[in-house]
Amino acid sequence: MNARAATLPPGSGIRSFAARFALPATLAGLVLFATALQPAFLSIQNLQDILTQAAPLGIVVLGQTFVILVRGLDLSVASLMATVAVIATAFDATSDAAIPVIFLVCIVFGALVGLANGFLVTKRNVSPFLATLAMMIVLQGLRFYYTQGAPAGSLPAGFRYLGTGQFLGIPVNIIAFAILFAGLAFLLHRSPVGRRIYITGGNPFAAELVGIRSDRITILCYVVCSTMAAIGGLFLVGFVGTVDIWVGRGYELDSIVAAVIGGVALSGGRGTL
């Protein structure tokens, strides 16, 4: 028996095992219960429908995870989703050729919002709650100013394909989620930046002592979060099929809860995608 095992309190291994597998076991139990009530629940079509509906939220959760890992949170994601949807209506709705430009503009806008959030948190020492709440209100005001409170305009028809279309039998938004998940998982677990994110979230003061610019890492995480929110907003609009100034409402809390349920610690430094 090694020294570490000898110093562990009795039952700690069982508690660790239970904490690690409690959520998957509960989820499996709920799936079995739902299947017992309705055998069609586990059908390929139903699972595909569930994943298609959840993909936009999943994209937002990817970004929210980065922010929570560095001891933050982002309450502006839902407001940003609605704002990029409104921005998208400013382009030519008669041509699908505008879709790449819409994505580029909205992604850049989302990154700038994340940059502003990160600046407030790191350079002005504003709490993440207040900084992102203020950004949520600012974005809300911009939407109301532009739309005068009325439903926004229309989008190119190709947006529906992004939300409900399929490629080789797989929903497009699920493919998009999988690509983003793989890219961000690589960044988080297979790159020096990912290690710095965990160190910064675990102890930002220690991170500074070993030469890590924790402020830059934190800003990067907010940029990633807002960028994912912008992308998620565009895919959500494609799924819904209409642009509403409140599209994505509630996703700020849903994304935080989903990340925490997935194992990310609100105290930072622990968890994964």
C-alpha positions, 0 to 999 in steps of 0.5 A: 500500500502506498503512502497516499492510500494509507492516509486516505480516510475510510470510505473515501474511495467509495465516496469518490466513485459515487461522486464521479458516477452518480450523474451518469447512473441517474441519467441512465436510470431516467432513460430506462424509466422513460423507455419503460413508459414509452418504448419509442423514447429510445428510437433513433428518430427521437434521440436525433430530435432531442439532440437537434433541439439541444445542439444550440444550448450545447454550443453555448455550454461549451463556452460557459464551461471555459468561463466557469473554469476560471471562476467566472460566469457569463449572464450575457450569453442569452442576450448576445444570442438574441442580438446576433439574430437581430444583426443577421436580419440587417443583411440581404435575406433573399440570397444564401450567399450572405450567410458566410458574411453573417456568420463572420460578422456575428462571430467578430461581434461576439468576440468583441463582447467577450473581450469587453466582459473579460476587460471589465473582470480582469482590468477593472476588477468588476465581479463576473456577475455584475460585468456580464449582467451589465453587458446583458442589459446593454445588448438588450438596449441595443436590440430594442433601439434597433427594432423598436421592440418589434419582431425583427426582419427575415433571414436567408432561407438557408438558415433553416438548413443550418437548424433543421437540415441534414448532411449524410443523414446527420443533422447539421447542427449536431455536426457543428456541435461535434466539431466545436466540441472536438476543437475546444476539447483539444484546446482544453486538454491537449494544449499549453493554453488548456493547462494554463486555464486549469492553473488559473482557475485553481489558483490565479495567484499561484498562476501569476507566480509561475509566469502565467498571465492569468488576466489574459487567460481569463479574457480568452475564456470570456472571448471563447464563451461569447463566440460560442454564444454567437454561433449558438444563437445563429443555429438556434435561429435556424432551428426556430425559423424566426427572429425574435428579440427574446430568442435564447431567453433563459439560456444564461442559466440553462448553460450554467446549470448544464455545465455544473451538472456536467461536472464543472466546479463553480469554484474553478479549476476543476471539470471538463467539457 
